Amino acid sequence: MIGGAPERTGADSAVGRPVALIDLLDRLLNGGAVVTGDIVLSVADVDLVHINLRAVIRSITADEPGPW
């Protein structure tokens, strides 16, 4: 404890602190992410089109090349 306040470590240290967009993108690309979603177009409660979306976002390096 410093000055009566508990010390923050790990993920708690970022709470309340502004994060730059580039730092957020860096963390996202280093760890990767999966984005999923569903889109349904309907008229009068009749589903006409159903689209299921899945995307994987990650960085490609020389050590870990892409699958192609």
Backbone as JSON, one array per atom type, in Angstrom:
{
  "sequence": "MIGGAPERTGADSAVGRPVALIDLLDRLLNGGAVVTGDIVLSVADVDLVHINLRAVIRSITADEPGPW",
  "N": [[0.83, -1.18, 0.0], [0.53, 2.16, -0.84], [0.59, 5.28, 0.51], [-1.83, 4.73, 1.8], [-3.56, 3.72, -0.12], [-4.45, 0.8, -1.92], [-2.12, -1.06, -3.95], [-2.22, -1.32, -7.49], [-2.21, -3.97, -9.74], [-1.44, -5.82, -12.74], [-4.27, -6.4, -14.78], [-5.92, -4.63, -13.46], [-4.52, -2.25, -13.27], [-4.92, -0.82, -15.59], [-7.45, 0.14, -15.49], [-9.57, 2.89, -15.72], [-7.66, 4.39, -16.97], [-6.8, 6.12, -19.91], [-6.6, 4.49, -23.1], [-4.62, 4.23, -25.93], [-5.57, 3.99, -29.38], [-3.8, 2.58, -31.03], [-2.43, 1.0, -29.19], [-4.48, -0.67, -28.34], [-5.09, -2.02, -30.76], [-2.63, -3.32, -31.1], [-2.58, -5.1, -28.92], [-4.81, -6.64, -29.6], [-4.04, -7.81, -32.08], [-1.77, -9.23, -31.31], [-2.77, -11.19, -29.57], [-4.99, -12.15, -30.9], [-8.37, -12.56, -32.15], [-11.79, -13.61, -32.29], [-14.55, -12.92, -34.21], [-17.98, -13.0, -34.24], [-21.28, -13.17, -35.64], [-24.77, -12.7, -36.39], [-27.03, -12.05, -39.01], [-30.26, -11.28, -39.83], [-32.66, -10.88, -42.24], [-35.92, -9.86, -42.45], [-39.42, -9.82, -43.33], [-42.53, -8.86, -42.25], [-42.4, -10.65, -40.06], [-41.39, -12.91, -41.3], [-38.67, -14.75, -42.02], [-36.37, -13.94, -44.45], [-33.7, -13.84, -45.33], [-30.85, -15.27, -43.9], [-27.81, -14.7, -42.44], [-24.78, -15.94, -41.36], [-21.99, -14.89, -39.7], [-18.48, -15.26, -39.35], [-15.3, -14.44, -38.24], [-11.77, -14.48, -38.05], [-9.29, -12.71, -36.45], [-5.98, -12.0, -36.55], [-2.43, -11.52, -36.19], [0.13, -11.97, -38.7], [3.25, -13.41, -38.85], [6.77, -13.92, -39.62], [7.63, -16.07, -38.13], [5.27, -17.39, -37.54], [3.63, -18.19, -40.07], [0.85, -17.53, -42.34], [-1.95, -19.75, -43.12], [-1.99, -20.18, -45.85]],
  "CA": [[0.0, 0.0, 0.0], [1.26, 3.42, -0.91], [-0.26, 6.39, 0.89], [-3.13, 4.26, 2.23], [-4.32, 3.13, -1.22], [-3.86, -0.47, -2.37], [-1.44, -1.02, -5.24], [-2.9, -2.0, -8.59], [-1.3, -4.77, -10.56], [-2.06, -6.56, -13.83], [-5.35, -5.78, -15.55], [-6.51, -3.55, -12.68], [-3.77, -1.01, -13.43], [-5.39, -0.12, -16.79], [-8.8, 0.64, -15.25], [-9.62, 4.33, -15.53], [-6.58, 5.03, -17.72], [-7.09, 6.1, -21.35], [-5.77, 3.6, -23.9], [-4.52, 4.69, -27.32], [-6.09, 3.03, -30.35], [-2.71, 1.74, -31.52], [-2.17, 0.0, -28.15], [-5.58, -1.62, -28.4], [-4.87, -2.86, -31.94], [-1.45, -4.15, -30.85], [-3.0, -6.2, -28.05], [-5.73, -7.48, -30.36], [-3.33, -8.6, -33.09], [-0.86, -10.16, -30.64], [-3.51, -12.31, -29.0], [-6.0, -12.64, -31.84], [-9.77, -12.45, -31.74], [-12.8, -14.21, -33.14], [-15.74, -12.09, -34.27], [-19.11, -13.75, -34.79], [-22.53, -12.42, -35.66], [-25.87, -13.18, -37.23], [-27.89, -11.04, -39.62], [-31.5, -11.87, -40.35], [-33.55, -9.95, -42.91], [-37.26, -10.43, -42.46], [-40.55, -8.96, -43.66], [-43.75, -9.35, -41.61], [-41.99, -11.79, -39.23], [-40.98, -14.05, -42.13], [-37.24, -14.64, -42.3], [-36.05, -14.09, -45.87], [-32.26, -14.1, -45.47], [-30.11, -15.47, -42.65], [-26.37, -14.71, -42.71], [-23.97, -16.24, -40.19], [-20.65, -14.35, -39.94], [-17.39, -15.63, -38.44], [-14.02, -13.92, -38.72], [-10.64, -14.6, -37.14], [-8.37, -11.59, -36.64], [-4.69, -12.21, -35.88], [-1.29, -11.05, -36.96], [0.93, -12.96, -39.4], [4.68, -13.1, -38.74], [7.65, -14.89, -40.28], [7.68, -17.26, -37.28], [3.96, -18.05, -37.64], [3.03, -17.75, -41.34], [-0.55, -17.83, -42.57], [-2.18, -21.11, -43.6], [-1.9, -20.28, -47.3]],
  "C": [[0.87, 1.24, 0.0], [0.28, 4.52, -0.55], [-1.67, 5.96, 1.27], [-3.97, 3.63, 1.14], [-3.67, 1.82, -1.64], [-3.22, -0.31, -3.74], [-2.24, -1.8, -6.27], [-1.88, -2.74, -9.42], [-2.1, -5.43, -11.67], [-3.13, -5.75, -14.55], [-5.98, -4.61, -14.8], [-5.8, -2.23, -12.89], [-4.24, -0.2, -14.63], [-6.78, 0.49, -16.59], [-8.74, 2.15, -15.0], [-8.54, 5.09, -16.29], [-6.92, 5.0, -19.2], [-6.09, 5.21, -22.1], [-5.79, 4.1, -25.34], [-5.01, 3.59, -28.26], [-5.01, 2.08, -30.84], [-2.35, 0.67, -30.49], [-3.25, -1.07, -28.14], [-5.43, -2.56, -29.58], [-3.69, -3.8, -31.75], [-1.82, -5.34, -29.98], [-3.9, -7.17, -28.79], [-5.0, -8.38, -31.33], [-2.34, -9.57, -32.46], [-1.59, -11.39, -30.13], [-4.49, -12.94, -29.97], [-7.4, -12.49, -31.28], [-10.65, -13.16, -32.75], [-14.04, -13.35, -33.05], [-16.84, -12.92, -34.91], [-20.36, -12.88, -34.75], [-23.53, -13.05, -36.59], [-26.66, -11.99, -37.75], [-29.09, -11.75, -40.2], [-32.33, -10.75, -40.96], [-34.93, -10.58, -42.99], [-38.29, -9.36, -42.8], [-41.78, -9.61, -43.05], [-43.48, -10.63, -40.82], [-41.72, -13.06, -40.02], [-39.52, -13.84, -42.49], [-36.97, -14.91, -43.78], [-34.59, -14.47, -46.09], [-31.65, -14.23, -44.08], [-28.63, -15.6, -43.0], [-25.65, -14.93, -41.39], [-22.54, -15.81, -40.49], [-19.67, -14.86, -38.89], [-16.09, -15.13, -39.05], [-12.97, -14.11, -37.64], [-9.67, -13.47, -37.47], [-7.1, -11.91, -35.85], [-3.58, -11.72, -36.77], [-0.54, -12.22, -37.6], [2.39, -12.53, -39.3], [5.47, -14.15, -39.5], [7.73, -16.18, -39.46], [6.4, -18.08, -37.35], [3.28, -17.6, -38.92], [1.56, -18.15, -41.43], [-0.73, -19.22, -43.16], [-2.05, -21.26, -45.12], [-0.47, -20.24, -47.69]]
}
